[in-house]
Amino acid sequence: MSASTATVGRYSGPKLQRYLVGYLFILPIVAFFLTFVLYPFARSFYISLTQWAGFGVPRFVGLMNYQNLLDDPIFWQSLRTTLVYTVVSTILQTILPLLLAVLLAAGWRGSVLFRTIFFMPQVVSLVVSGVLWQIMYDGNFGLINEALKGIGLGGLAHNWLADPNTVLPAILVVSLWQSAGFFMLIYFAGLQGIDQTLYEAAKVDGATKLKELWYITVPMLRPVTAVVVTLNVLGGVKAFELIFVMTGGGPNHASEVLGTYLYGLAFGSTAGAIPVVGYATAVSMVVFVLGMAAVFLQFWMTRRARDV
């Protein structure tokens, strides 16, 4: 009996029907993946290898768009700003929510009310948050400047979003205000799963609250921290809405990130320029690579947290 005949015999009859039924069940998922994930990615990668304005026939230019990126100072500026924004926002939006969650989990009076107050910004969209804070940062009638003048620090008052030195910190404050409540709730849920006998044993040994936090809470929350860090890194890499609404990447590209830069290139919104979709897609490929690096970071942190 030949090998092919043996294979056909092994998958014939009811067994073959079961295999076919199994493949039919996963067929919709495979079709969805091919249609909405793999094909768009392959199409995007091809467009990144072309010179195309969004209409007409794309002209294949090979790796020219990627070579041009290396000599593009605005691209390097936006990449640097993206990395700074990602690192700083990840640090702030990991540490502060953890501390808030620990304070609220202590069970002091009014903690439920404060938990709600901290979470409320999360239900406001990034676009609305950006518009509100843009008004608050205004140099003429903004609430921030009025508050500074009220406490005798009027010398610090200025147009926060028009100053290259303060525009990025100002945006980071809004990002922290908007997302801290969400990550606080994730940490709060994680705190509920820590065995309370660990804290009781620490108290018997005379440990202070700070030592309990460092030697019990932080290590026990490593899997939760891995999730929070990954979400923050992904959010930083693909940052767009908040910055686009508040500054559009200005002033003079001081708050330009990869998301706003590729948007301006793709839709020609910068000084009415002609769209360069092929070049913009090459920038989006860089964003994709950074996003994949964040995913691998999550795998590494999750496995490390599980092995500890």
N, C-alpha and C positions, 0 to 999 in steps of 0.2 A: 504493500500500500504506500503510495507516494505521500509526501508531507502535505501537499495541498488537499488531497483527498481526506487525510486525517483531520485537517483543520476544519473543512466543511462539515465533516461528520460530527466534530465536537460542538459546533454551533448550529446544529440543525434541530428541527422540531420545536417543542415548547421552550427549550433553552434559547434558541435563536429569537423567538417571539419576545421573550423577557428582555433580551438585549435591545431589541428594536424599540420596545416600549420605553425602556430606560433612556435611550438616545432621544426619543421623541419628547420626553419630559424636559431634557436640558436644551433642546433645540431652540426654544424662545430666548433663553439666556444667551446662547451662543450667537443667535441672530442679532440680539440687542447689542452685544459687545462688539460684533463686527461692524454694525451699522453706525453706532453712536460713539464708539471709542476708537477702535482700530482704524477704520476708514478715515475719520476726521484727522487723526494724528498723522496717518500716512499722507493725506492730502496736504496738511499743513507743512509737513516736512518738505514735500515737493515744491510747494509755493515758496518756501524759504530759499529754494535754489533757483528762483526765477526773478526776473525783473517785471513787476506787474503793478499797475495802478488801480486794480480793482475792476477794470473793464477791459474788453479786448482779449487777445490771446496772450497768456504769459510767455515770456521769452526766457528759455533756460540759460542760466549764467553760471551754473556750477556753484562753487563755494565763494563766489565774489561777495555776496552779502556778508558772509561771516568774516571775510578778510577786511571788508570796510568797517565792520564793528571794531576791529582791533585799533583802527585809526580814528575812531569817533570819540571825541572828548566828552560829548554829552552822554553817550552810552556809558562810559566809565564813571562819569559823575553820578548817573542814575543807579548804576550797579553799586557804587560805594554807598550812596544814600540808602538803597534798599537793604544792604547788609547792616549798616548802622541802625537803621530803623528796626530791623528784625532782631538784632542782638539786644538792643536796649529795651524794646517792647517785651521781648521774651523774659528778660530778667525782671522787669518791673511787674509784669502781669503773671509772674509765677510766685514771687516772694510776697507781694502785698496781699493777694487773695488768700494765700496760706495763713498769713498773720490774722487777717480778718476772720477767716473761718475758725481759727483757734480761739480767738476772743469771743466770737459768738457761740461757739460750742461750750464755753465755760458755764453757760446757763445763767448769766446775770440778767437782771430785770431789764426788759425792753429789748432783748436780743432779737425777738421775732420781728418787731417793728423795724429795727435797723437792718435786719436781713432783707426785708421787703424794700427798704429805701435803697440799699446798695444794689439790689437786682433791677430796680425800675429802669435805669438807663439802658439795660439790655433790650427792653421791649421797644425802644425808640430806634428807628432805622438809622444806619450810618449817614445817609444823606441828610435827614432831618437834624441829626446831631451836629453834622458839619456846618449846616446853615446857622443853627443856634449859636454855636461857639464862634463862628465867623463874626456874628454880630457882637458877641461878648468881647472879642479881641479887637474890635474896631478902635482905631486910634483917636477918633473924635468923640464918640458917645458910648464907647464900649464899657460894660460893667466892670471889667477887670481894672481898667485905668481909673474909673471913678472910685473903686474900692481902695486902690493904692493911694489915691489922693486923700481919701477919707482917713487913712491911718498914718498920714504924714510921709508917705513914700512916693509923692508925686513925681520925683525926679526919675523914677523908673518907668513912668507912663510913656508909652509910644505905640506905634502900630506894630503889634507883635507879628502879624503875618507878612508884613512888608519888609521886615528886617531879616537878612540872611542868617544872622546869628541866633535868632530866637524862633524862626518859623518852624524848624523841625521839633525842638522841645515843646513848642505850643501844640503841635499836632499830636505828639506823644502823650501829652496830658489828656487830650480828648480821647485818644485810643484807650488809655488806662481807665478813664472815667466810664467809658462806654462798656468795656468788657470785664472789668474787675468783678462785678457781681456774678457773672456767669461762672467764671473760674472759682470764685469763692464757694458757690454752691457745689461744684464738683468736689472741692476739698472737704466741704462740710459733710457730704455723703460719705467720703472716704474715712473721715474721722469716726463715723458711727460704727465702722467695722473693726476698729482697734479694740483688742481685748483690754477691758478696764483693770483687770488684775495686774497688768504690767505697771500701770500708774500707782496702784495700791502698794505693790512691792517696792517701787521707787520711793514712795513716801516713807515707807518703813526704813529704807536705807538713808533717809534724810536728803533726798535729791530735791533741788530747787525746781521751780516752774521752768526756768530756762534750760536746765539739764534734761528735764522731762521732754521739752520740745526738741532738743537737739539729739538726744540718745534714744527716744522712743517714737515721737510723732513723725519726725522727718524720715527716719529709716522705714517705718511702717507704711508711709505714704509714697514710697518710691514708685510703685506702679501707677498711682494717680498722677504723680509729678511727670512721669514719662508721657502720659496722655496730654497733660496741660502744656508741656514744653513743645510737643509735636504740633498741637493745634496753634500755638503761638507762632512757631516757626513758619508753618504753612500760611497763617494769616499775614505775617510780615512779608513773606516772599511775594504773595499776590495782592499786596496792599494797593488799593486803587480808589474806591469810592470816597473815603474820607478826605484823602489828599486832593483828589480831583475837585471835589466840591469846595474845599476851603481855600486852595491856592492854585489849582490847575498845574502844579509843579513849580511855581514861581516862589519868590522873585528871582529871576535870572537863573532858573533851574536849581535853586538852592534846596527845594523840597521835591525835586524830580526823582521819581522811582521808576522802575522798569515798566510798571503797569501804566502810568500816565504817559511815559515816553512812547511806548508802542501804540497807545491809543492816538496820540498826536500824529505819529507817522502813518498809521493805517487810515485815519480819517482826514488827514491833511488839515487838522484844526490849528496848526501853528502858523500864524500869519498867512492863512489862506493858501498854504503850499499844496502842491499836487500830492495826493496820497501815494505812498510807497509801500504797498501791501506786502510785497515780497521781503523787503528789508525789515518791516515791522514783524513779520512772521519769524524771521531769524531771531529777533529779540525775544519773541514768545518762546522760542526753543530754549533760550537761555533760562527763562523763567521755569520752563518744564524741567530742565536739568536740576535747578535749585530745589524745585518741589520734590523731585525724586530723591535728592540728597536728604531732604527732611523726612521722607518716608523711611529711608534706610536708617536714619537716626532713631526713628521710633522703634524699628525692629531691634536695633542694638541696645537701646535703653530698656525696652521691655524684657529682652532676654537677660540683660544684666540684673534688672530688678528681680527677675524670677530666680536667678541663680544665687543671689545673695541670701 
